[in-house]
């Protein structure tokens, strides 16, 4: 039996998205009717290949987007604020490793919301604005 943590899954997703972004950002030069590479100008050199660098987080985040995140692994511990949340915003703080079953705090509704996150907790946010670290 293989056990895959949420952090491992997010890492795999980030790497897959980075690979897709890198592949999609590469362009190939045009070929003329004979199959030769050209840029539309007879005798002109072929254009260089270009690529974009994918940005993969290198450590815990200080801004929290939608999803489930482990404090101390995915996000930095501290106080976070979401400004202007709509009525469908839901967040929960659960004990890490409980798969969401050990709810320590949660809220459903809008407004300007504040949470304080500590190591050993998972934070889930759905339909909320991004959470910005305050302290």
C-alpha positions in Angstrom: 0.0 0.0 0.0 1.4 3.4 -1.0 0.6 6.4 1.2 0.7 9.8 -0.6 0.5 12.9 1.5 -1.3 16.1 0.5 2.0 17.9 0.3 3.4 15.1 -2.1 0.3 15.4 -4.2 0.6 19.2 -4.5 4.3 18.8 -5.4 3.5 16.3 -8.1 0.8 18.7 -9.5 3.1 21.7 -9.4 5.8 19.7 -11.3 3.3 18.5 -13.9 2.0 22.0 -14.4 5.6 23.4 -14.7 6.4 20.8 -17.3 3.2 21.6 -19.3 3.9 25.4 -19.0 7.5 24.9 -20.2 6.4 22.7 -23.1 3.6 25.1 -24.1 6.0 28.1 -24.0 8.5 26.6 -26.5 8.0 27.6 -30.1 9.3 25.9 -33.2 10.6 27.9 -36.2 8.5 27.9 -39.4 9.3 25.5 -42.2 8.9 26.5 -45.9 7.5 24.2 -48.6 10.8 22.3 -49.0 10.9 21.5 -45.3 13.8 24.0 -44.6 13.6 26.1 -41.5 12.9 29.7 -42.3 11.4 32.9 -40.8 9.7 33.9 -44.1 12.8 35.7 -45.5 14.8 33.9 -48.2 18.4 33.3 -47.0 17.6 34.7 -43.5 18.7 32.7 -40.4 16.1 30.7 -38.6 14.6 32.2 -35.5 15.9 30.9 -32.1 13.8 28.6 -30.0 12.3 30.4 -27.0 11.0 29.1 -23.7 9.5 30.4 -20.4 10.7 29.5 -16.9 8.0 28.0 -14.7 7.9 29.2 -11.2 7.7 26.5 -8.5 7.5 27.6 -4.9 10.7 26.8 -3.0 9.3 26.9 0.5 6.2 27.7 2.6 3.9 30.4 1.1 2.9 33.6 2.8 -0.3 34.0 0.7 -2.9 31.3 0.7 -5.0 30.5 -2.4 -7.9 28.1 -2.5 -7.2 24.5 -1.4 -6.0 22.6 1.6 -2.6 23.4 3.0 -0.4 22.1 5.8 0.9 24.9 8.2 4.7 24.8 8.4 5.1 22.8 5.2 2.9 24.6 2.6 2.3 27.9 4.4 4.1 29.8 7.1 2.4 29.9 10.5 0.9 33.2 11.5 -2.2 35.4 11.2 -3.8 35.7 7.8 -6.6 37.9 6.5 -9.0 37.6 3.5 -10.7 40.9 2.6 -14.1 41.1 1.0 -15.0 37.4 1.2 -18.4 36.6 -0.3 -21.2 34.7 1.4 -20.1 31.3 -0.1 -16.6 31.5 1.5 -15.8 28.5 3.7 -12.6 27.9 5.7 -11.6 25.3 8.3 -8.6 24.6 10.5 -8.1 20.9 11.2 -5.5 18.8 13.0 -2.8 17.7 10.5 -3.1 14.1 9.6 -6.8 13.8 10.5 -7.9 14.0 6.9 -10.2 16.9 7.9 -12.1 15.0 10.5 -10.7 16.8 13.6 -12.0 20.4 13.0 -10.5 22.9 15.4 -12.2 25.9 13.9 -14.3 26.8 10.8 -16.5 29.5 9.3 -19.0 29.8 6.5 -19.9 33.3 5.2 -18.5 36.6 4.1 -16.8 39.7 5.3 -13.2 40.6 6.2 -11.9 37.3 7.8 -8.9 36.6 10.0 -7.4 33.3 11.0 -4.3 32.4 13.1 -2.5 29.2 11.9 0.0 27.1 13.9 2.2 24.2 13.0 0.4 20.9 13.2 -2.7 22.3 11.5 -4.2 22.0 8.0 -6.0 25.0 6.6 -8.8 24.6 3.9 -10.2 27.5 2.1 -13.0 27.4 -0.6 -14.6 30.2 -2.5 -12.6 32.8 -0.5 -10.2 35.5 -1.6 -6.5 34.7 -1.2 -5.4 35.0 2.4 -2.5 37.5 3.0 -0.1 37.0 5.9 -0.4 39.8 8.5 2.1 38.8 11.2 
